[in-house]
Amino acid sequence: MSRTFKRAVFAVSILLVALVFLGGMGPSRVRADSQQDGAYPEMEVYSEVLKKVQTDYVVDPNMTKVTVGALHGLLESLDPNSSYLTPEEYKAYKQHTNEGVAQVGLNISKRYGYATVVSVEPGSPADKQNIEDGDILEAIEGHSTREMSLVMIRLLLEGKPGTSVTFSLVRPRKAEPDKITLTRGASPAPPLGLTEYESNSILYLKPVILNKERVNEIATRLKEMKKNGNKKILLDLRDVAEGDEEQGVRLANLFLEAGTIATLSGQKYPYEAFNADTSKFITGAPLVVLVNHGTSGPGEIVAAAVLDNKRADVVGDRTFGEGSVQKTMELPDGAALILSVAKYSSPLGKKIQDEAVTPNIVVATGQDTDDQKTPKPDDQLTKALDVLKQKSA
């Protein structure tokens, strides 16, 4: 058995042990329970597969590359946010997180094995190229995204302002991918969308992003609305994916006086329930929430909270499905795991990342037109306004 093969088996074994023993034992304590017992046969399977690859494959394989591929696949089989980083990738990741970076306006996750567009920031370079939710980045700078971790995909899309990135984009109903080049830029967060409909009786709010400042801004608007007489509220969370889940909980609390907003739990993660705080509640005005496939993370927490608490109707498409907490764990050889350790659930117990949020009033998006200058009908907005008109103020 070659030294390279032994290193490959050892690397996979170390990772399996780390996953099984994580959080359950200290370095000087060894326990033999059913979960650990189940891991050892799996190590034997990995060892046998690697041996067959080395001895019977058509050419002498690069076992280092085979091992890295196996580790990537092992982590990504758990969920899109879990990743294995080689020592070189982890070094680049740590350096990157300490630098100021520019973006192209794409919120990316992994679906179908490839980098998938969750949402596009309005006015960004990606938006100007008409990139849409659901488009797939097949390759970035000539490298297939199927072979990259989500962390490295996001890292490749970011960079210094003024630099460019080129990728192959697969669009629905197009046979061949488009080659797209975008110039990175440091763009400010889009402003809060604010409109009034039906003779100023409906206040339309589109957060675009859910950070602390934006939620504070919405809270201010809602307080002003109460002073000027209650109105009906249309909260548009379509393509809202940026921000963090804590701010999603805060936003939901503005509309919920009592009840559970969300819960967070994991195998080794302490269960946590986020309950509405009466002191942070602002309005019980009639509410409708708009969502689509680009609604992700913090936006999904809001939609699930008002839906499960029967506080509002939710109109639109099924959301993307994102809502977990990651932990970074360094390995002895300088590599690292980024592992999902907890997931958010709706008040009724549905894990958002696994089941997403399905509106109680489903409305598909408007049909595509051949002429890009012809606007698509916003059937979802029209339906949401119709539903609000039927509600008593």
Disulfide bonds with the S-S distance in Angstrom:
none
